[in-house]
Amino acid sequence: MERITNSPEETFALGQELGRQAAAGQIYCLDGDLGVGKTVFTQGFADGLGIEGPVNSPTFTIVQQYEEGRLPLYHFDVYRIGDVSEMDEIGYEDCFYGEGICLIEWSQLIPEILPEKVIRIRIEKNLERGFDYRRITVEGLPEQGEA
């Protein structure tokens, strides 16, 4: 699936749509350059799960947990990770293989620990098409009725 958004509100709405469809045990890998809207997308995703509190990028804590939605959300930001072994220290396996949903920003930095089956989301901007233009590509979404 590919979507074009032309405002932060549209990026939020796409995240919201995917959050509403998200199922327990899914892992979303969210990649894109700095400033493309990963946090806005994540805020929409959390809203789609029914999480009402503030959602910010957990840059200095690596993972932020939100329990108040219809499913737990484990929001990872691995941008500042020095070594993949830091993921062991925070107990990533409990999140990856639990009953919640994982959303991992900068997942391309930890490919060796990602499960085979993930949902990949790539956000790209193109300033020639406008400041708020975003192309958002989603791969690996299960078909309707598939878990």
Buried (B, 14 or more C-beta within 10 A) or exposed (E): EEBEBEBBEBBBBBBBBBBBEBEEBBBBBBBBEEEBBBBBBBBBBBBBBBBEEEBEBBBEEBBBEBEEBBBBBBBBBBBEBEEBEBBEEBEBEEBBEBEBBBBBBBBEBBEEBBEEEBBBBBBEBEEEEEEBBBBBBBEBBEEEEEE
